[in-house]
Amino acid sequence: MTLSPLWQAREKGNLMASIMDIASVEQAIAWQADHAAANGAPATGRVVRAQLPLLASGGAVGARMAAWPGKPLEDALPLRLAGGLHNLMLTGADTRLAAVYRGELTDQAAIDALVGDLVDRFATRLLPWLDGPPQTNEAGRSASIMAGLLWLSARVGPRFVLHELGASAGVNTMMDRFAFDLGGTQAGPADSPLHLAPEWRGTGRPPQVPVDVLAIAGCDRAPIDLVDLEQALRLKSYVWAEMTERIARLDAAIALAQARRPDLVAMDAADYVDAVLAAPQPEDSTRVIYHSIVWQYLPPATQARITAGIDAAGQRATMGRRLAWLSLETDRATFRHELTVRLWPDGGAPVCLAAAHAHGAWVEWLQP
């Protein structure tokens, strides 16, 4: 496979500059196709690449994409349409892409023709998929968050009140119902239908201590209701078709939500943090604000409000009512996803606990 110049720049460590420099829809599609192929989803990469001929096809979908007013890669434009196309297969509206996703059809020209036909036939259905960015909710990220809670439990005790920012469908606000094997450290109910055992890297592991979740809730500006099967299927459509383990985890999370709906509120993240920090806190507990692969999508003003609010609340924290900020976010210089914790009244100095795969496939523990 010949990689595009932009993807080659990524491999040389210039990822963020490359992404931010992309101004054309053509370059964005090519980059996204390369990215999918290089990350275990070659069929999805072929479907994304088949969007290129659409730009000159004269159809409604291609015309809207060609005239995209924003930054097409930053706006995840290629993945918007890819989600809609996957949805056609998942709903049974048209299953011809199944042969592509299974790797049986690999000829790019044939895939271009197939995608072109699908877009022509289902233009009215596919156009709304361009209205908003993909929304994903990866249960695998809970492995890192739980590892952070175990680390905290060993230092401040097991009682936690948890609040997730950018919770999407609330999958990770159900992590108290997941089973975990974190390098041999066990947590959660052993009989859970959702079991997370990422590849464990590093010489250490989280301590084997209890984690008692007193309450867990979250916010999102546009939360997805997993009890609504149509919304749940839309969320599933954004998962790359080859990622069968991710799809299985999402199916298990949907089943958990059907049994007991996650506690979610539609709310701006900064407003939510203000409300949470103003609410009463149980004695002898640690209130944890947590999030994963969310921070980069928040406006700078929202980031500043959240940071200022947590810092101020940290100054009021006591040994009986502690505060922690736990995040799994992208280092924008290295593109490494890092698990970091700040704890009060211990001063709030950031501690990097681990690096992790964005979807939870592995965790590299950085503590003893």
BAVEXSE-557390 format. One record per residue (C-alpha): residue in three letters; x, y, z. Coordinates in steps of 0.1 Angstrom, whole numbers, padded with zeros to 4 digits, always signed. Layout:
N
AlaXYZ/...
END
This chain:
368
Met+0000+0000+0000/Thr+0013+0035-0009/Leu+0006+0060+0018/Ser-0004+0096+0011/Pro+0022+0123+0019/Leu+0000+0134+0048/Trp+0001+0099+0063/Gln+0038+0098+0058/Ala+0041+0131+0077/Arg+0021+0114+0105/Glu+0046+0086+0106/Lys+0074+0112+0110/Gly+0058+0126+0141/Asn+0041+0156+0125/Leu+0006+0143+0130/Met-0012+0174+0145/Ala+0004+0198+0120/Ser-0006+0175+0091/Ile-0042+0173+0103/Met-0045+0210+0110/Asp-0030+0218+0075/Ile-0056+0198+0057/Ala-0079+0222+0039/Ser-0092+0201+0010/Val-0119+0174+0012/Glu-0099+0152-0012/Gln-0069+0152+0012/Ala-0091+0146+0042/Ile-0107+0115+0026/Ala-0073+0102+0015/Trp-0058+0107+0050/Gln-0088+0091+0067/Ala-0087+0061+0043/Asp-0050+0056+0051/His-0056+0059+0088/Ala-0083+0033+0088/Ala-0062+0009+0068/Ala-0032+0014+0090/Asn-0053+0008+0121/Gly-0067-0026+0113/Ala-0097-0016+0092/Pro-0086-0019+0055/Ala-0122-0025+0043/Thr-0134+0007+0060/Gly-0105+0024+0044/Arg-0116+0013+0010/Val-0152+0025+0017/Val-0139+0058+0028/Arg-0116+0061-0003/Ala-0146+0054-0025/Gln-0159+0088-0014/Leu-0134+0105-0036/Pro-0153+0099-0069/Leu-0185+0113-0053/Leu-0170+0148-0051/Ala-0173+0151-0089/Ser-0204+0130-0094/Gly-0229+0158-0094/Gly-0250+0141-0068/Ala-0264+0158-0037/Val-0242+0140-0012/Gly-0210+0146-0032/Ala-0218+0182-0039/Arg-0223+0189-0002/Met-0191+0173+0007/Ala-0171+0191-0020/Ala-0184+0224-0008/Trp-0177+0217+0029/Pro-0173+0250+0047/Gly-0152+0238+0077/Lys-0120+0218+0082/Pro-0131+0184+0067/Leu-0107+0162+0087/Glu-0112+0180+0120/Asp-0149+0178+0113/Ala-0146+0140+0106/Leu-0164+0145+0074/Pro-0153+0112+0058/Leu-0164+0093+0089/Arg-0198+0109+0089/Leu-0207+0093+0055/Ala-0189+0061+0065/Gly-0212+0058+0094/Gly-0243+0062+0073/Leu-0231+0036+0048/His-0224+0011+0076/Asn-0259+0018+0089/Leu-0274+0007+0056/Met-0259-0027+0061/Leu-0267-0030+0098/Thr-0303-0021+0093/Gly-0307-0044+0063/Ala-0316-0015+0040/Asp-0289-0026+0016/Thr-0264-0053+0026/Arg-0241-0052-0004/Leu-0213-0036+0016/Ala-0211-0068+0037/Ala-0188-0084+0011/Val-0165-0054+0014/Tyr-0164-0055+0052/Arg-0157-0093+0051/Gly-0128-0087+0028/Glu-0143-0106-0001/Leu-0145-0076-0023/Thr-0113-0056-0024/Asp-0111-0041-0059/Gln-0112-0004-0053/Ala-0128+0004-0087/Ala-0157-0020-0079/Ile-0161-0006-0044/Asp-0161+0030-0058/Ala-0190+0019-0081/Leu-0209+0002-0053/Val-0206+0032-0030/Gly-0216+0055-0058/Asp-0247+0034-0064/Leu-0256+0033-0027/Val-0252+0071-0024/Asp-0274+0077-0054/Arg-0301+0053-0042/Phe-0301+0065-0006/Ala-0291+0101-0009/Thr-0321+0114+0011/Arg-0313+0090+0039/Leu-0275+0096+0039/Leu-0276+0134+0037/Pro-0286+0139+0074/Trp-0255+0118+0084/Leu-0234+0148+0073/Asp-0252+0171+0098/Gly-0231+0161+0128/Pro-0199+0144+0137/Pro-0196+0107+0146/Gln-0205+0099+0181/Thr-0187+0069+0196/Asn-0186+0055+0231/Glu-0159+0030+0237/Ala-0163+0007+0268/Gly-0126-0003+0265/Arg-0115+0031+0279/Ser-0130+0021+0312/Ala-0101-0002+0318/Ser-0078+0028+0322/Ile-0103+0047+0343/Met-0108+0017+0366/Ala-0070+0014+0369/Gly-0069+0050+0381/Leu-0097+0044+0406/Leu-0077+0014+0420/Trp-0046+0036+0423/Leu-0067+0063+0441/Ser-0084+0037+0464/Ala-0050+0026+0477/Arg-0043+0062+0488/Val-0076+0076+0499/Gly-0100+0047+0505/Pro-0125+0030+0483/Arg-0156+0052+0484/Phe-0162+0072+0452/Val-0188+0094+0436/Leu-0181+0095+0399/His-0191+0121+0372/Glu-0182+0117+0336/Leu-0179+0146+0311/Gly-0188+0140+0275/Ala-0204+0107+0284/Ser-0221+0102+0249/Ala-0244+0072+0255/Gly-0232+0066+0290/Val-0214+0034+0283/Asn-0186+0043+0307/Thr-0210+0055+0334/Met-0219+0018+0337/Met-0184+0007+0344/Asp-0193-0002+0380/Arg-0211-0031+0363/Phe-0181-0042+0341/Ala-0157-0070+0350/Phe-0120-0061+0347/Asp-0087-0080+0346/Leu-0060-0054+0347/Gly-0027-0072+0345/Gly-0040-0097+0370/Thr-0058-0072+0392/Gln-0095-0080+0393/Ala-0123-0055+0397/Gly-0160-0054+0392/Pro-0187-0082+0392/Ala-0171-0114+0378/Asp-0204-0124+0362/Ser-0207-0092+0341/Pro-0216-0097+0304/Leu-0190-0070+0297/His-0155-0082+0306/Leu-0124-0060+0299/Ala-0089-0076+0299/Pro-0066-0053+0279/Glu-0031-0064+0270/Trp-0011-0053+0300/Arg+0022-0036+0295/Gly+0047-0023+0320/Thr+0062-0039+0350/Gly+0036-0028+0375/Arg-0001-0030+0379/Pro-0029-0014+0399/Pro-0032-0026+0435/Gln-0058-0052+0444/Val-0080-0030+0466/Pro-0118-0024+0468/Val-0136+0002+0447/Asp-0170+0012+0462/Val-0190+0033+0437/Leu-0215+0052+0457/Ala-0230+0069+0426/Ile-0221+0073+0390/Ala-0235+0097+0364/Gly-0225+0118+0335/Cys-0233+0146+0310/Asp-0232+0151+0273/Arg-0245+0180+0251/Ala-0264+0154+0230/Pro-0266+0121+0249/Ile-0276+0090+0231/Asp-0303+0068+0247/Leu-0292+0032+0245/Val-0327+0021+0255/Asp-0339+0034+0221/Leu-0327+0007+0197/Glu-0326+0031+0167/Gln-0303+0054+0186/Ala-0282+0025+0198/Leu-0279+0012+0162/Arg-0267+0047+0151/Leu-0240+0046+0177/Lys-0230+0011+0165/Ser-0228+0024+0129/Tyr-0199+0046+0137/Val-0178+0016+0148/Trp-0156+0004+0120/Ala-0171-0029+0107/Glu-0139-0049+0111/Met-0137-0040+0148/Thr-0157-0070+0159/Glu-0145-0069+0195/Arg-0156-0033+0199/Ile-0190-0041+0184/Ala-0194-0070+0208/Arg-0185-0047+0237/Leu-0211-0022+0225/Asp-0237-0049+0222/Ala-0230-0059+0258/Ala-0232-0023+0269/Ile-0266-0019+0252/Ala-0278-0050+0270/Leu-0267-0035+0303/Ala-0284-0002+0295/Gln-0316-0020+0286/Ala-0315-0037+0321/Arg-0308-0004+0339/Arg-0305+0029+0321/Pro-0273+0049+0327/Asp-0277+0082+0346/Leu-0272+0109+0320/Val-0281+0145+0317/Ala-0281+0167+0286/Met-0258+0195+0297/Asp-0228+0216+0288/Ala-0197+0201+0304/Ala-0187+0233+0323/Asp-0222+0239+0335/Tyr-0223+0202+0347/Val-0190+0206+0366/Asp-0203+0237+0383/Ala-0234+0219+0394/Val-0216+0188+0405/Leu-0191+0208+0426/Ala-0218+0227+0442/Ala-0238+0196+0453/Pro-0234+0179+0487/Gln-0208+0152+0489/Pro-0210+0122+0512/Glu-0186+0121+0542/Asp-0154+0100+0537/Ser-0157+0099+0499/Thr-0137+0111+0469/Arg-0156+0129+0442/Val-0141+0121+0408/Ile-0145+0141+0376/Tyr-0134+0119+0348/His-0134+0119+0310/Ser-0118+0100+0281/Ile-0109+0114+0246/Val-0132+0143+0251/Trp-0110+0173+0261/Gln-0098+0181+0226/Tyr-0134+0186+0214/Leu-0143+0211+0241/Pro-0140+0248+0232/Pro-0111+0266+0249/Ala-0135+0287+0270/Thr-0152+0255+0283/Gln-0118+0240+0291/Ala-0108+0271+0310/Arg-0141+0271+0330/Ile-0137+0235+0340/Thr-0101+0238+0350/Ala-0108+0269+0371/Gly-0138+0253+0387/Ile-0120+0221+0397/Asp-0089+0241+0409/Ala-0111+0262+0431/Ala-0130+0232+0445/Gly-0097+0215+0451/Gln-0087+0243+0475/Arg-0119+0235+0495/Ala-0114+0198+0496/Thr-0108+0181+0529/Met-0095+0147+0540/Gly-0132+0137+0545/Arg-0144+0150+0512/Arg-0117+0146+0486/Leu-0117+0156+0450/Ala-0099+0139+0420/Trp-0097+0147+0383/Leu-0090+0116+0363/Ser-0085+0119+0325/Leu-0075+0097+0296/Glu-0067+0122+0269/Thr-0044+0128+0240/Asp-0010+0144+0243/Arg-0013+0167+0213/Ala+0025+0167+0208/Thr+0030+0130+0208/Phe-0005+0117+0200/Arg-0001+0093+0230/His-0032+0088+0251/Glu-0023+0093+0288/Leu-0041+0085+0320/Thr-0035+0114+0344/Val-0048+0121+0379/Arg-0049+0151+0401/Leu-0059+0148+0437/Trp-0069+0172+0465/Pro-0062+0180+0493/Asp-0029+0165+0482/Gly-0021+0197+0462/Gly-0035+0186+0428/Ala-0002+0180+0411/Pro-0007+0159+0380/Val+0005+0123+0380/Cys+0007+0103+0348/Leu-0004+0067+0357/Ala-0004+0050+0323/Ala-0005+0053+0285/Ala-0032+0034+0267/His-0046+0025+0233/Ala-0074+0048+0223/His-0099+0019+0222/Gly-0086+0001+0253/Ala-0067-0027+0235/Trp-0037-0023+0257/Val-0027-0003+0288/Glu+0009+0005+0297/Trp+0012+0010+0334/Leu+0038+0036+0343/Gln+0037+0033+0381/Pro+0055+0008+0403/
END
